[in-house]
Amino acid sequence: MFVWSASPIAFSILSLDVYWYGIIYAFALFVSWATATYILRKLRNNGASVLSKEEFDGFMFWAIVSTIIGARLGHVLFFDIEYYLKNPLEIIMIRRGGLSFHGAAIGIGLYVYAFVKKRNLSWRLFTDILCLAGALGVGIGRLANFANQELYGKIATIDCAVIFSLVDNMPRYPTQLFESFFEGFLNFWILFIIFRIKGILTFGTGILTSVFCIVYSSSRFIIEFFKETETHTYFNSITLSAGQVLSIAMFLFGVFISAFLPPSCRNLKS
């Protein structure tokens, strides 16, 4: 059994506290950006007509802004609306924690839709690249939840249980680490294997986007059963958390892409 007692504050500059949460998320975004840049370079070297590094860097700046805004608003609206209605100034205090993956997906999804529509790009190839790179970001980002001692699990008796000193003295499931592995790192390796098998030039069918959604949502749905989170009852009998409801929607979206949208191997740039 492990006791996690590290402070969420990494260091202080004058009177400003800098949290590990923000540092880890910034690193996650950097890794995702670098991975996507690498994939685009591989595509370019294999003869595909794709965005230049400068064009993609311009895209990524606003993509990160959209991701952060969507993630924060998603957390506020989906998970703790009553608290933030009473404390509206807390909405902008993201360095203390509180970012929703599903909100982030909606935020960047809307921006990507506008971006590819304006430039007449293949959304399948574009989202495939972002999902492959983003899976690594998810794996790293979940470690921020662990460092912040939030989104922890229910009381547990397993050997790998963790005591979060800022929560209580009870051993709990380290659900943040479960999510980091299954939703992020394992998801990335599955997508990377598919990417390698399909080959660079046949990339862009939307299959990676579909698999990402299915693997993430399935993992999240199961792990939510071990998480200390508020649940709601639907249809007078089904008890689920908000994360599970959102994961069902994401799973269905992944299935829809694979089953009903025709594949395309069109290059990123027409």
N, C-alpha and C positions, 0 to 999 in steps of 0.2 A: 504494500500500500504506500502511496506516495503523497507527501504533503506539499502543496503548491502555495508558497507564501511570498513569492516575489512581488514587489510593488508594481502596480500598473504604470507608474510614472518612471520613465527612463532617466530623465534629467530635467533640470529647471534652468531657464534663462531669465535672470532677474526674478520677476514674480510669475512668469509664465511656465506652467508645467507642460512638458512634452511627454505624451503617453506612448508606450510601446505599441498600442493599438494603431495609432496613426503611422508610426514608423513601419510596422509590418505591412499595413495596407499599401503604403507608398511603394514598398519593395515589391509587393504582389503586382501592382500595376506596372512597375518597371519591367519585371520579368515577362509579363504578358505582352507588353509592347515589344520587347527585344525578341521574343519568340515569334511573334507575327511578322516582324521585320525579316527575320531569318527565313521564314517560310516563303515570303514574297520574293526574297533574293533567289531562293532555290527555284521557284517558278520562273522567274525572269531568266535565270541561267539555262533553263531547259526550254526556252523559246516561247514561253507564255507572255502575252501582252497584259501586263498588270500595272497597278499604280507604281509610280516612282517612289523612292524613299521620302522625298520631300512632300509629295502628295499624301502619302500615308501618315507622315508625321503631323501634317495639318489636320487630317481626319482624326487622329488619335487624341489630339488636344481636346477637341470638342466632345469626342466620345467619352473621355474620362470625366469631363464636366457633366455630361448627361448621365453617366453611370453613378456618380456620387449624388447628384440631385435625386435621381430615381431611387437609389438605395435608401437615402434618408427619408424621402417622402413615403416610400413603401413601408419602412419601419413605423413611421408615425401613423399612417392610415390603416395598415393591416394588423399591427401588433399592440399598439398602446395609444390609441386615439384619445381616450379619456384623460390620460395623464398629460398629454401635450396640449389639450384644450385648456387645461388648468394652468399649464406652464409653457406658454407659447415661445418664450425666449430660449427654452431648452432645445428647440428644433434645430437651431444652428450649432449646437455644441456637439458636433460629430466626433471630436477627438476623444470624447469620453465613452464612445461606443454607440451602437444602435444603427446598423446598416442592414437592410434587407436584400438578400440576393435576388428574390423575385422582383422587388422594386427596381433593382439595378438592371435586371434583364429587360424589364419594360422600358426603362429610360433609354438604354443604349439601343434597344430594338426600334424604338420610334425614330431615333436619330439615324440609325442605319437605313431604315426604310426611306427617309427623306433624302439621304445621301445617294443611295444607289438609284433612286428614281430620277433624281436630278441629273445624274451623270450617265444614265442608261447602262448600269453595271449589272453583272450577274449576282443577284442576292444570295444564291446558293453557295457560290464560291466564296463570296465575301463572309458570310456567316460561318461557313466551314472553317475558314482561317481563324476567325475570332473565337469560335468555340474550342478549337484545338489549343490556341494560345491561352484562352481564358480559363481552361481547366486547371492549368498550373497556377494561375492567379487565385482560383478558388481554394486550392490546396494550401497555399501559403496564407491566404486571407483568414482561413478558419483558425490558424494559429494565433491570430490577433484576438479572437474570442477567448482562447485559452489564457493568453497573457492577461486579458482584462477580467478574467474570472466571471464570465457571463455565458449564458446559454449552456449551463452545466446540466448534468443528468440527474436522475432520481437517485435516492439512496441505494447503495449497492453493496454486495458482499463479495464481489469478484476480486481476484488478486490484483488486477490492474486499476482498481478503484482509486480515485484521487480525492484528497481532502483539500478543499479550497478555503484557505484561511480567512479570506474576507467574506465568506458566505456563512459557514458554520464549521463545526468540528466533525461532521458526518462524512463518511466515505461515499463518493458519488461516481456514477458512470462518467468518464471523460468524453462526453458526446462531441465536444469540439474536435477532439483528435479523431474520433470515428468519422466525422464529417470531412475532416481534412483529407483522410486517406481515401474513403469511398467516393465522395462527391468530387474530390479534386485530383489527387495523384493517380488513383486507380483509373478514374475516368480518362485522364490524360493518356495513360499507357494504352488503354483500349483504342482511343482515337488515333494515337500515333501508329499503332500496329495496322489499323485500317488504312491510314494514310500511306504507310509504306507498301502495303499489299496492292493498293489501287494504283500507286505510282503517281508521280507529279503531274503529268499531263492529262490524266483521266480524273483528276481531282475536281471537285466542284459540283457533285451531283446532289448535294444537300444531305448526304448520308451521315456526315459527321455531325451536322446540326441536329439531325434526328436522334442519333445515338447519344449525343451529349445530353439532350433533354430527357431521354428515357433513363439513362444511367443516373443522372443527378436526381431526378424526381423520385425514382424507385429507392435510391439510397436514403434520401431525405425523409421519405414517407416512413420507412422502417425505423430509422434512428430516432424519429420524433417520439416513438413509443417509449424510449428510454430517457427522454429529455424532461426536465422539470419545466413544464410549460402549461399555459392555460388552455383548456379544451372547451369545446362547445358541442352541444347536441343538435344534430340535424335530423329532420324528418322523424322526430320523437324517438329515435332509436340509435342513430349512428353518432358516436362521440369521436370527434377529430379535433386536432389543433388547427390554427390558421395556416401553419406551414404545410400541413398535410393536404388541406383543401387546395392551396396554391400549387402543391406538387402534383395533385391529380390533374389540374388544368394544364400544367407543363408537360406531363406524361402524354396526355391526349394530343397536345400540340405536336410533340415529337412523332407520335404514331401517324398523325395527319400528314406531316411532311413526307414520311416514308411511303405511306399507302396511297395517298390521293394526289400528290403533286408530282407531275412527270419529271424524271431526272433530266439534268442538263449538264453537259461538259463544256458549255460555252466559256470562253476566257473571261477573266475579270473585267477586262476592258473591251468593248465591242470594236 
